[in-house]
Amino acid sequence: METKFKEIDKENIGKLNFPMDDIVKMEKKQIQRQSELERAMALGNLEQVKVKIYFEDDKDKLFVETTIWGVTDESVILKQGLVIPNRRIFKVI
């Protein structure tokens, strides 16, 4: 069964509610996710490459196509100061 993700406009991310639990349970996968995020940030900063971020808020599975401006241990930072908590991200492509 394929999980359906709905596209969201970047400008609407600030309206979402993100639960505190991490949707990726295995530590190895969490480390891999962090590495993917840092790679995507480098691509965005050096070559203005947009990526798709697949994530989940408290209601839906979503994705956004955007440039990642920054990555911390806790969050991904997008334009206009919008953030997505790392703990709610499935994958970055």
A tleap script that builds the chain and sets N, CA, C and O, in Angstrom:
source leaprc.protein.ff14SB
mol = sequence {
  NMET GLU THR LYS PHE LYS GLU ILE ASP LYS
  GLU ASN ILE GLY LYS LEU ASN PHE PRO MET
  ASP ASP ILE VAL LYS MET GLU LYS LYS GLN
  ILE GLN ARG GLN SER GLU LEU GLU ARG ALA
  MET ALA LEU GLY ASN LEU GLU GLN VAL LYS
  VAL LYS ILE TYR PHE GLU ASP ASP LYS ASP
  LYS LEU PHE VAL GLU THR THR ILE TRP GLY
  VAL THR ASP GLU SER VAL ILE LEU LYS GLN
  GLY LEU VAL ILE PRO ASN ARG ARG ILE PHE
  LYS VAL CILE
}
set mol.1.N position { 0.841 -1.185 0.000 }
set mol.1.CA position { 0.000 0.000 0.000 }
set mol.1.C position { 0.883 1.244 0.000 }
set mol.1.O position { 1.797 1.367 0.816 }
set mol.2.N position { 0.606 2.150 -0.908 }
set mol.2.CA position { 1.385 3.374 -1.035 }
set mol.2.C position { 0.745 4.479 -0.207 }
set mol.2.O position { -0.456 4.728 -0.305 }
set mol.3.N position { 1.553 5.131 0.602 }
set mol.3.CA position { 1.073 6.246 1.409 }
set mol.3.C position { 0.950 7.483 0.532 }
set mol.3.O position { 1.859 7.795 -0.238 }
set mol.4.N position { -0.152 8.175 0.645 }
set mol.4.CA position { -0.389 9.389 -0.137 }
set mol.4.C position { 0.022 10.616 0.672 }
set mol.4.O position { -0.397 10.799 1.815 }
set mol.5.N position { 0.834 11.432 0.062 }
set mol.5.CA position { 1.240 12.695 0.660 }
set mol.5.C position { 0.583 13.816 -0.129 }
set mol.5.O position { 0.544 13.782 -1.359 }
set mol.6.N position { 0.068 14.804 0.580 }
set mol.6.CA position { -0.553 15.957 -0.064 }
set mol.6.C position { 0.469 17.098 -0.126 }
set mol.6.O position { 1.204 17.349 0.830 }
set mol.7.N position { 0.493 17.775 -1.267 }
set mol.7.CA position { 1.398 18.916 -1.399 }
set mol.7.C position { 0.833 20.106 -0.624 }
set mol.7.O position { -0.375 20.344 -0.600 }
set mol.8.N position { 1.742 20.842 0.004 }
set mol.8.CA position { 1.356 22.039 0.745 }
set mol.8.C position { 2.230 23.194 0.264 }
set mol.8.O position { 3.411 23.009 -0.033 }
set mol.9.N position { 1.646 24.377 0.190 }
set mol.9.CA position { 2.424 25.567 -0.130 }
set mol.9.C position { 3.298 25.923 1.064 }
set mol.9.O position { 2.865 25.855 2.214 }
set mol.10.N position { 4.522 26.299 0.771 }
set mol.10.CA position { 5.480 26.635 1.830 }
set mol.10.C position { 4.905 27.681 2.792 }
set mol.10.O position { 5.138 27.617 3.999 }
set mol.11.N position { 4.164 28.629 2.256 }
set mol.11.CA position { 3.624 29.713 3.081 }
set mol.11.C position { 2.642 29.221 4.143 }
set mol.11.O position { 2.402 29.926 5.124 }
set mol.12.N position { 2.077 28.044 3.973 }
set mol.12.CA position { 1.109 27.506 4.933 }
set mol.12.C position { 1.737 26.663 6.039 }
set mol.12.O position { 1.031 26.223 6.947 }
set mol.13.N position { 3.021 26.432 5.982 }
set mol.13.CA position { 3.683 25.597 6.987 }
set mol.13.C position { 3.584 26.213 8.376 }
set mol.13.O position { 3.469 25.492 9.367 }
set mol.14.N position { 3.627 27.519 8.456 }
set mol.14.CA position { 3.542 28.192 9.755 }
set mol.14.C position { 2.223 27.965 10.478 }
set mol.14.O position { 2.141 28.187 11.686 }
set mol.15.N position { 1.196 27.531 9.771 }
set mol.15.CA position { -0.126 27.292 10.359 }
set mol.15.C position { -0.280 25.871 10.907 }
set mol.15.O position { -1.282 25.560 11.550 }
set mol.16.N position { 0.716 25.005 10.653 }
set mol.16.CA position { 0.600 23.599 11.044 }
set mol.16.C position { 0.968 23.386 12.508 }
set mol.16.O position { 1.694 24.181 13.105 }
set mol.17.N position { 0.454 22.301 13.072 }
set mol.17.CA position { 0.774 21.897 14.431 }
set mol.17.C position { 1.583 20.603 14.371 }
set mol.17.O position { 1.151 19.622 13.766 }
set mol.18.N position { 2.756 20.606 15.000 }
set mol.18.CA position { 3.635 19.441 14.967 }
set mol.18.C position { 3.728 18.792 16.345 }
set mol.18.O position { 4.205 19.419 17.290 }
set mol.19.N position { 3.277 17.538 16.471 }
set mol.19.CA position { 3.406 16.813 17.741 }
set mol.19.C position { 4.880 16.636 18.137 }
set mol.19.O position { 5.776 16.829 17.315 }
set mol.20.N position { 5.117 16.274 19.385 }
set mol.20.CA position { 6.471 16.156 19.911 }
set mol.20.C position { 7.154 14.830 19.573 }
set mol.20.O position { 8.381 14.751 19.628 }
set mol.21.N position { 6.394 13.789 19.223 }
set mol.21.CA position { 7.029 12.495 18.990 }
set mol.21.C position { 7.722 12.448 17.629 }
set mol.21.O position { 7.314 13.118 16.680 }
set mol.22.N position { 8.779 11.641 17.560 }
set mol.22.CA position { 9.535 11.468 16.320 }
set mol.22.C position { 8.866 10.372 15.501 }
set mol.22.O position { 8.608 9.284 16.016 }
set mol.23.N position { 8.587 10.643 14.242 }
set mol.23.CA position { 7.921 9.658 13.400 }
set mol.23.C position { 8.896 8.607 12.883 }
set mol.23.O position { 8.474 7.575 12.363 }
set mol.24.N position { 10.191 8.858 13.019 }
set mol.24.CA position { 11.217 7.870 12.672 }
set mol.24.C position { 11.711 7.268 13.977 }
set mol.24.O position { 12.315 7.961 14.795 }
set mol.25.N position { 11.459 5.991 14.171 }
set mol.25.CA position { 11.735 5.359 15.464 }
set mol.25.C position { 13.160 4.822 15.603 }
set mol.25.O position { 13.714 4.839 16.703 }
set mol.26.N position { 13.761 4.350 14.518 }
set mol.26.CA position { 15.092 3.744 14.599 }
set mol.26.C position { 16.184 4.818 14.581 }
set mol.26.O position { 16.168 5.715 13.738 }
set mol.27.N position { 17.126 4.715 15.513 }
set mol.27.CA position { 18.194 5.704 15.609 }
set mol.27.C position { 19.014 5.780 14.324 }
set mol.27.O position { 19.412 6.869 13.909 }
set mol.28.N position { 19.268 4.650 13.697 }
set mol.28.CA position { 20.033 4.636 12.445 }
set mol.28.C position { 19.325 5.461 11.371 }
set mol.28.O position { 19.973 6.188 10.618 }
set mol.29.N position { 18.008 5.353 11.299 }
set mol.29.CA position { 17.228 6.123 10.319 }
set mol.29.C position { 17.216 7.608 10.678 }
set mol.29.O position { 17.184 8.458 9.788 }
set mol.30.N position { 17.241 7.928 11.970 }
set mol.30.CA position { 17.286 9.327 12.392 }
set mol.30.C position { 18.612 9.969 11.977 }
set mol.30.O position { 18.645 11.124 11.552 }
set mol.31.N position { 19.697 9.213 12.103 }
set mol.31.CA position { 21.017 9.714 11.691 }
set mol.31.C position { 21.050 9.902 10.180 }
set mol.31.O position { 21.595 10.888 9.685 }
set mol.32.N position { 20.473 8.964 9.452 }
set mol.32.CA position { 20.400 9.067 7.990 }
set mol.32.C position { 19.581 10.288 7.578 }
set mol.32.O position { 19.948 10.998 6.642 }
set mol.33.N position { 18.468 10.531 8.279 }
set mol.33.CA position { 17.623 11.694 7.979 }
set mol.33.C position { 18.413 12.987 8.169 }
set mol.33.O position { 18.333 13.889 7.335 }
set mol.34.N position { 19.166 13.083 9.250 }
set mol.34.CA position { 19.947 14.289 9.515 }
set mol.34.C position { 20.979 14.517 8.411 }
set mol.34.O position { 21.203 15.651 7.986 }
set mol.35.N position { 21.599 13.442 7.954 }
set mol.35.CA position { 22.571 13.538 6.874 }
set mol.35.C position { 21.901 14.011 5.581 }
set mol.35.O position { 22.457 14.850 4.872 }
set mol.36.N position { 20.715 13.485 5.267 }
set mol.36.CA position { 19.963 13.911 4.083 }
set mol.36.C position { 19.617 15.398 4.161 }
set mol.36.O position { 19.704 16.116 3.165 }
set mol.37.N position { 19.228 15.851 5.345 }
set mol.37.CA position { 18.870 17.255 5.519 }
set mol.37.C position { 20.072 18.170 5.304 }
set mol.37.O position { 19.957 19.214 4.662 }
set mol.38.N position { 21.214 17.778 5.839 }
set mol.38.CA position { 22.418 18.601 5.682 }
set mol.38.C position { 22.871 18.628 4.223 }
set mol.38.O position { 23.328 19.664 3.742 }
set mol.39.N position { 22.753 17.517 3.520 }
set mol.39.CA position { 23.089 17.465 2.095 }
set mol.39.C position { 22.140 18.372 1.299 }
set mol.39.O position { 22.579 19.117 0.424 }
set mol.40.N position { 20.856 18.304 1.603 }
set mol.40.CA position { 19.864 19.131 0.911 }
set mol.40.C position { 20.114 20.615 1.167 }
set mol.40.O position { 19.925 21.439 0.272 }
set mol.41.N position { 20.539 20.957 2.381 }
set mol.41.CA position { 20.852 22.352 2.692 }
set mol.41.C position { 22.043 22.815 1.857 }
set mol.41.O position { 22.027 23.924 1.323 }
set mol.42.N position { 23.066 21.988 1.739 }
set mol.42.CA position { 24.239 22.354 0.950 }
set mol.42.C position { 23.849 22.568 -0.516 }
set mol.42.O position { 24.302 23.527 -1.143 }
set mol.43.N position { 23.024 21.694 -1.058 }
set mol.43.CA position { 22.562 21.851 -2.442 }
set mol.43.C position { 21.781 23.143 -2.614 }
set mol.43.O position { 21.930 23.841 -3.616 }
set mol.44.N position { 20.957 23.453 -1.639 }
set mol.44.CA position { 20.152 24.672 -1.719 }
set mol.44.C position { 20.992 25.930 -1.633 }
set mol.44.O position { 20.756 26.890 -2.367 }
set mol.45.N position { 21.973 25.930 -0.741 }
set mol.45.CA position { 22.795 27.119 -0.550 }
set mol.45.C position { 23.803 27.325 -1.669 }
set mol.45.O position { 24.088 28.461 -2.047 }
set mol.46.N position { 24.342 26.239 -2.200 }
set mol.46.CA position { 25.376 26.358 -3.231 }
set mol.46.C position { 24.808 26.458 -4.637 }
set mol.46.O position { 25.327 27.201 -5.470 }
set mol.47.N position { 23.742 25.709 -4.901 }
set mol.47.CA position { 23.244 25.627 -6.270 }
set mol.47.C position { 21.769 26.003 -6.411 }
set mol.47.O position { 21.192 25.825 -7.484 }
set mol.48.N position { 21.153 26.516 -5.353 }
set mol.48.CA position { 19.734 26.898 -5.349 }
set mol.48.C position { 18.829 25.748 -5.832 }
set mol.48.O position { 17.871 25.971 -6.571 }
set mol.49.N position { 19.145 24.537 -5.409 }
set mol.49.CA position { 18.373 23.351 -5.775 }
set mol.49.C position { 17.208 23.195 -4.798 }
set mol.49.O position { 17.384 23.268 -3.581 }
set mol.50.N position { 16.018 22.978 -5.353 }
set mol.50.CA position { 14.848 22.703 -4.517 }
set mol.50.C position { 14.761 21.203 -4.268 }
set mol.50.O position { 15.120 20.391 -5.121 }
set mol.51.N position { 14.277 20.858 -3.082 }
set mol.51.CA position { 14.079 19.457 -2.714 }
set mol.51.C position { 12.638 19.269 -2.272 }
set mol.51.O position { 11.929 20.235 -1.991 }
set mol.52.N position { 12.216 18.016 -2.216 }
set mol.52.CA position { 10.908 17.699 -1.664 }
set mol.52.C position { 11.116 17.156 -0.256 }
set mol.52.O position { 11.873 16.209 -0.043 }
set mol.53.N position { 10.431 17.773 0.695 }
set mol.53.CA position { 10.483 17.341 2.088 }
set mol.53.C position { 9.158 16.651 2.398 }
set mol.53.O position { 8.093 17.262 2.304 }
set mol.54.N position { 9.232 15.377 2.766 }
set mol.54.CA position { 8.048 14.596 3.130 }
set mol.54.C position { 7.956 14.566 4.649 }
set mol.54.O position { 8.889 14.127 5.321 }
set mol.55.N position { 6.834 15.033 5.191 }
set mol.55.CA position { 6.706 15.173 6.634 }
set mol.55.C position { 5.261 14.958 7.058 }
set mol.55.O position { 4.372 14.766 6.228 }
set mol.56.N position { 5.050 14.995 8.373 }
set mol.56.CA position { 3.709 14.775 8.918 }
set mol.56.C position { 3.444 15.778 10.035 }
set mol.56.O position { 4.271 15.980 10.924 }
set mol.57.N position { 2.266 16.404 9.967 }
set mol.57.CA position { 1.846 17.263 11.072 }
set mol.57.C position { 0.916 16.447 11.965 }
set mol.57.O position { 1.014 15.220 11.985 }
set mol.58.N position { 0.023 17.092 12.698 }
set mol.58.CA position { -0.873 16.344 13.596 }
set mol.58.C position { -2.077 15.752 12.866 }
set mol.58.O position { -2.865 15.027 13.473 }
set mol.59.N position { -2.235 16.055 11.546 }
set mol.59.CA position { -3.411 15.583 10.822 }
set mol.59.C position { -3.090 14.823 9.536 }
set mol.59.O position { -3.770 13.850 9.209 }
set mol.60.N position { -2.066 15.256 8.808 }
set mol.60.CA position { -1.842 14.748 7.463 }
set mol.60.C position { -0.381 14.429 7.192 }
set mol.60.O position { 0.522 14.893 7.889 }
set mol.61.N position { -0.179 13.618 6.151 }
set mol.61.CA position { 1.142 13.399 5.575 }
set mol.61.C position { 1.249 14.375 4.409 }
set mol.61.O position { 0.397 14.396 3.521 }
set mol.62.N position { 2.307 15.184 4.424 }
set mol.62.CA position { 2.432 16.297 3.485 }
set mol.62.C position { 3.805 16.301 2.829 }
set mol.62.O position { 4.730 15.628 3.283 }
set mol.63.N position { 3.921 17.075 1.746 }
set mol.63.CA position { 5.245 17.371 1.197 }
set mol.63.C position { 5.253 18.792 0.672 }
set mol.63.O position { 4.227 19.352 0.288 }
set mol.64.N position { 6.452 19.350 0.672 }
set mol.64.CA position { 6.665 20.693 0.159 }
set mol.64.C position { 7.918 20.670 -0.703 }
set mol.64.O position { 8.899 20.007 -0.365 }
set mol.65.N position { 7.885 21.390 -1.811 }
set mol.65.CA position { 9.069 21.528 -2.655 }
set mol.65.C position { 9.640 22.908 -2.411 }
set mol.65.O position { 8.988 23.919 -2.673 }
set mol.66.N position { 10.866 22.943 -1.907 }
set mol.66.CA position { 11.440 24.205 -1.469 }
set mol.66.C position { 12.955 24.097 -1.367 }
set mol.66.O position { 13.531 23.029 -1.573 }
set mol.67.N position { 13.583 25.207 -1.048 }
set mol.67.CA position { 15.015 25.246 -0.772 }
set mol.67.C position { 15.201 25.272 0.739 }
set mol.67.O position { 14.536 26.036 1.438 }
set mol.68.N position { 16.098 24.445 1.236 }
set mol.68.CA position { 16.421 24.440 2.672 }
set mol.68.C position { 17.533 25.454 2.909 }
set mol.68.O position { 18.605 25.364 2.310 }
set mol.69.N position { 17.272 26.411 3.777 }
set mol.69.CA position { 18.244 27.461 4.064 }
set mol.69.C position { 19.149 27.112 5.228 }
set mol.69.O position { 20.298 27.551 5.287 }
set mol.70.N position { 18.629 26.321 6.156 }
set mol.70.CA position { 19.434 25.959 7.319 }
set mol.70.C position { 18.923 24.693 7.965 }
set mol.70.O position { 17.759 24.322 7.812 }
set mol.71.N position { 19.815 24.030 8.694 }
set mol.71.CA position { 19.466 22.811 9.423 }
set mol.71.C position { 20.120 22.887 10.793 }
set mol.71.O position { 21.314 23.162 10.911 }
set mol.72.N position { 19.326 22.642 11.820 }
set mol.72.CA position { 19.856 22.524 13.177 }
set mol.72.C position { 19.592 21.096 13.654 }
set mol.72.O position { 19.048 20.282 12.907 }
set mol.73.N position { 19.969 20.795 14.877 }
set mol.73.CA position { 19.674 19.475 15.440 }
set mol.73.C position { 18.173 19.270 15.609 }
set mol.73.O position { 17.703 18.135 15.688 }
set mol.74.N position { 17.423 20.367 15.663 }
set mol.74.CA position { 15.996 20.304 15.945 }
set mol.74.C position { 15.086 20.575 14.747 }
set mol.74.O position { 13.995 20.010 14.660 }
set mol.75.N position { 15.525 21.435 13.821 }
set mol.75.CA position { 14.613 21.928 12.781 }
set mol.75.C position { 15.289 22.164 11.441 }
set mol.75.O position { 16.507 22.311 11.340 }
set mol.76.N position { 14.442 22.194 10.417 }
set mol.76.CA position { 14.833 22.640 9.082 }
set mol.76.C position { 14.304 24.059 8.932 }
set mol.76.O position { 13.153 24.339 9.268 }
set mol.77.N position { 15.140 24.944 8.431 }
set mol.77.CA position { 14.752 26.347 8.278 }
set mol.77.C position { 14.575 26.649 6.792 }
set mol.77.O position { 15.463 26.403 5.976 }
set mol.78.N position { 13.402 27.189 6.469 }
set mol.78.CA position { 13.068 27.558 5.101 }
set mol.78.C position { 13.047 29.078 4.992 }
set mol.78.O position { 13.255 29.775 5.985 }
set mol.79.N position { 12.797 29.593 3.795 }
set mol.79.CA position { 12.664 31.036 3.614 }
set mol.79.C position { 11.591 31.589 4.538 }
set mol.79.O position { 10.692 30.867 4.970 }
set mol.80.N position { 11.697 32.870 4.834 }
set mol.80.CA position { 10.733 33.601 5.662 }
set mol.80.C position { 10.687 33.078 7.099 }
set mol.80.O position { 9.706 33.303 7.809 }
set mol.81.N position { 11.743 32.379 7.531 }
set mol.81.CA position { 11.815 31.898 8.903 }
set mol.81.C position { 10.887 30.744 9.219 }
set mol.81.O position { 10.668 30.436 10.391 }
set mol.82.N position { 10.339 30.100 8.208 }
set mol.82.CA position { 9.467 28.951 8.428 }
set mol.82.C position { 10.310 27.744 8.823 }
set mol.82.O position { 11.416 27.559 8.313 }
set mol.83.N position { 9.786 26.924 9.733 }
set mol.83.CA position { 10.535 25.758 10.200 }
set mol.83.C position { 9.663 24.510 10.193 }
set mol.83.O position { 8.448 24.570 10.382 }
set mol.84.N position { 10.320 23.383 9.969 }
set mol.84.CA position { 9.705 22.073 10.118 }
set mol.84.C position { 10.585 21.315 11.100 }
set mol.84.O position { 11.790 21.196 10.875 }
set mol.85.N position { 10.015 20.800 12.183 }
set mol.85.CA position { 10.824 20.025 13.124 }
set mol.85.C position { 11.382 18.765 12.462 }
set mol.85.O position { 10.650 18.045 11.784 }
set mol.86.N position { 12.659 18.500 12.654 }
set mol.86.CA position { 13.295 17.302 12.095 }
set mol.86.C position { 12.537 16.041 12.488 }
set mol.86.O position { 12.412 15.117 11.685 }
set mol.87.N position { 12.037 15.996 13.700 }
set mol.87.CA position { 11.371 14.792 14.227 }
set mol.87.C position { 10.111 14.423 13.440 }
set mol.87.O position { 9.606 13.309 13.572 }
set mol.88.N position { 9.602 15.349 12.625 }
set mol.88.CA position { 8.373 15.096 11.863 }
set mol.88.C position { 8.647 14.852 10.372 }
set mol.88.O position { 7.712 14.754 9.578 }
set mol.89.N position { 9.922 14.753 9.995 }
set mol.89.CA position { 10.286 14.555 8.587 }
set mol.89.C position { 10.562 13.079 8.331 }
set mol.89.O position { 11.323 12.434 9.053 }
set mol.90.N position { 9.918 12.556 7.273 }
set mol.90.CA position { 10.150 11.185 6.824 }
set mol.90.C position { 11.394 11.095 5.960 }
set mol.90.O position { 12.278 10.273 6.201 }
set mol.91.N position { 11.450 11.971 4.930 }
set mol.91.CA position { 12.475 11.836 3.894 }
set mol.91.C position { 12.628 13.154 3.148 }
set mol.91.O position { 11.715 13.977 3.093 }
set mol.92.N position { 13.811 13.323 2.578 }
set mol.92.CA position { 14.103 14.472 1.724 }
set mol.92.C position { 14.631 13.937 0.397 }
set mol.92.O position { 15.567 13.138 0.366 }
set mol.93.N position { 14.029 14.381 -0.685 }
set mol.93.CA position { 14.457 13.930 -2.022 }
set mol.93.C position { 14.771 15.149 -2.878 }
set mol.93.O position { 15.150 15.007 -4.040 }
savepdb mol mol.pdb
quit
